[in-house]
Amino acid sequence: MSWQGPRSTIGIAVLDAVEAPMMSYLLHIGSAEEPGLSVDDVEDVLVAVAPVIGTARTAAAVRKIAEALGLAIQLTSDDTE
């Protein structure tokens, strides 16, 4: 699935709204090095959905996204060693 376009916005917004676990973000966003969704894109979605889902869910989503991207980077670096 490509994360470019409206699907990316909807996908991240849904994950945020349902308080998805970190692994869901990892599976849907993927590695930060893969083309498609940039960190700025994720930030834009979080800013857009924050008034709807609330501060607590937005903060939780930010933490989970950071963990997912960190894990993706770690897994990628482990593969290259």
N, C-alpha and C positions, 0 to 999 in steps of 0.2 A: 504494500500500500504506500503510495506517495503521500508525503505530508505537505505537499504544496497545494495551496488553494483553500477553498472553504472547508474541506474535510478536516484539515489540520486544526482549524479553529474550533469546529464542532467537537472533534475528538478530545482535545485538551480540555475544553469547557466541560464536557461530560465527565471526564476523569476527575476534574476539580470538584464538580457538583456532588458526585457520589462518594467523595473522599476515598478514591481508589488507592490501593497499596502501591508502594514504591515500584514493585516489579511491573505493575501495569504501565507506569510511565516509561520504564526501561523498554518494555516490549513495543510500546507504541511510538515513542520518540526515537529510540535507538541511540546509537553512538553519536556523540557530538561531531565526530569527524565525517559522518555520512552526509551526503548532499541532501538538501530538502529543507528541513526545519532548522532555523537558526535560533540562537539564544534570544535574540531580539524579537523573533516571532513569538516565542513562548512568553516573553515578558509582555508583549502587546496583548496576547490573549488573557493573561492574568489580570492586567489592568482593566480590560473590557468586562470580564466576568465578576470582578471583585464586588461591585455594587449589588450584584444579584445573589452571589453565594455567600457574601459576608467576609469579614476580616479573618476570622478564625480558620475557615476553610481555605482561604487564599494563602494564609501563612503556612498552613499544613501542606498545601500543594507545592509551595516554593521549596520547602524542606525536602519533600519527596522527590521533586524534580532534580534538585541539586544532588541528592543521594544517587538517583538513577544515572545521571550524567557522570558523576564521579565513578560509579561502578562500571559504567560502559567504558570510560577511559582506562580504568585499571585493567579490565578484561582485555581491551585492545593492546595495552602495553605488555601484558602477560603473554599474549599470543605472539608478539614479535620477539620475545626473548628466547 
